[in-house]
Amino acid sequence: MHNVHFPPSVLAAVLSACATESVILNSERIERRFGSYGIEVLASEAGLRRSNLFSVDGDTATCRTYAVVQFEEQHDERYDDAHSRVLAGDSIGATFKESGWGIEKKTMYIGSVSLPESRTEVGDLMRLTGAVDLAMHVYQLVLSRDDVAFEYATILEIHHPEYLSQRDLLDLYEYEAGDALPSTDLAKLAALVLRPKKRN
């Protein structure tokens, strides 16, 4: 997965949108839908973080969103504190929102990915078996405050079918199918989430 940089005109539009629009965070939507929310960082390496965003029913945790985050290589000192909290395992959206940053998601792709019949890490976390289609959302997360905007990370999210479908994503976010990523890029993205279940 590689970071995509948007031109200044796009970042200017982000500043305008953030001034008038309140973004509902994934963490907030999960808690509203299922009554609870938690995050578990599964792996963090070389600027890439894998996270399990889950809800809890009794003693059972179910992954609602499996997220792969690739951070921008260059960071700005104005959000160092919040970024340090994210690296320590805090939720990205909630952390920056609490720190006074505006958040905008610039969609790069909306589609689906199919779980294979064999066991995968994401399938086990979502408590799904067999071949199941999962909605996939790829976007650039842009932060804004004090009339400046920063491209913070490129994020790939796979959603549990009881949480968000591909249709739901298309209703929530602006996306032109003609702007879809090349098939080779999509194959690489799918490989990031369809990892086989590790044997103990």
N, C-alpha and C positions, 0 to 999 in steps of 0.2 A: 504494500500500500504506500502510495506516495502523496505528499502534500501538494495541493493545488493552490496557487496564489491568484487572488482576484485583483483586477485593475482598480486604481483609485476611485473611479466612478462607482464601482460596485460597493466599495467600502463607504463611500459617501452616502449611498442609498441605505446602507445598513444603519448609519448614524441617524438618518431620518426615521427609519422604521422603529428603531429602538426607543426613540423619543416619544412614540405614540402607541406602541404595542407592548403588552405585558406577556412574556412567553411563559406558557405552562411547562414546567420542567418534567422530564421523564419520571423523576423521583416523586414529584407531586401527583402525577397522573396515576402511577402505580398505587400509591397510598390511597388515593380517592377510589380507585376501582376495587382494590382488594383489602383495604383496611389496614395495611401495614407496608413498610418498606425497609429494606436493608441493602447494603452493598458489601461485596467481598471482592477484594483484589486477588485474582487468581495467579497472575504473573506480571512482573514488571521488569523489562529488559531493553536496553539500547533505545530509549525513547518510545517504546511500545508497551502499552498496558492493556491487559485483559481483565474485564470485570464482570461479575455476576450481580445484576440488579434483581432482587428477589422480594417476594412477599412471603409471609409466614401464616400457616393455618395450623394452630396447635403446636406440635413439635416438628411440623413438616415445612421446609423451605422450598419454594418453587421459583426457578429462574423465570423472570418475565422479560428481561432484556439481557442478551449477551453482547457486551460491547468491547470492541477493539479500538484503542485510541493511539494514534500516532501524533506525538507532540511536535510542534514546530521546533526546528533546531535552534533558532534564535529567540530568546525571551527578553521581555522588557522588564526593567527593575520595578516598574510601577505595579506589577502584579506578582512580584516575587513571593510575597507572604502567602497569598492565596494559592499560588502554584506549589509551594512547599507543602501546604496542607493536602492538596490533591495527590502529590507524590507519596504522601504518608498514608493515603487510602481513603480520603474524604471524597464525597460526590462532587464531580466537576461543576455541574450546573448550580447546585445548592451553595457550594462554597463561593463561587463568584457572585451569585446573586446576593448573598449575605454581605459580601465585601463591597457592594454598591456598583457592580459592573452590569451593564446591559448585555444581553446575550442574544445572538442571532444565529440561526441555522441556515446556511446556504446549501440547499440540496444539490447533490451531484448525481444521485441515483436512487430510484425507488423500484423495487422489484421483489423477487422471491428467490429462495434457495431451498433445495430439497434435501432433507436428511436422508442418508442411505439406510438400508435395512440393518446394516451392522451398527454396533453401539458407538456413539461418539460422546465426547465430553459435554457438548451443548445439549444433546438429547437426554443424557442422564440428569443434567442440572435442571432441565425443563420437565423431567419425568414423562418423557414421550418415548414411545417405542415404534419401530417400523418406519416406513417412508412417510414423512410428513413435510408439507410445504410451509416454510416460515417466511414472513415478510422481512425484507432487508432494506435498510435505509443507510445511505452513505452521504455524509455532509461535512462541510467545513464549519467549525465553530468559531465565530467572530465575537470578540469582546469589545465593548465600547464604553467610554466615560470621558468627560471633559473634552468633548469634540474631537476625540481621536479613536481610531479603531485598530484592533490587532487581530490577525489570523492566529488563533491559538492552537488548534489541532484539527486533524482530519479524523472523523469518527465513523466507524462501521457498527451498526446495531442490527441484531437479529432478534425478532420479537416472538414470544410465545403466541400461538394461535388464539388462545383465550383472551389475550391482551390487545394486540394490534394486528390487523390484517393489512395486506397490500392496499386494499380499498380505503381503509382507515388512514393510512399514510398519505395517500393521494388527496384525501379530503383535508388533511391537516397542513400539508406543505405544498408550496408551489413547485411544480416540476414539469418540464417539457420532455416528453419521451425522445424527441429528436436530439436531446443533449446527453443521451445515455452513454455510459462509459463503453469503451471497446470490449469485445467479448474476452480478449486475453486478460484485460484488467479484471473483469468480473470473475473469471476462473481463479485468478490469484486471490481475490477477495473471499471467494467461497472456500478456498483452501485454508484461509486463516481461521475459519470457524468450524469447519468439518473435520476437526482433528479426531483420530481414533481415540477411544477410551483407553487410558493408560492401564496397563496390567500391574497389579500389586505384586 
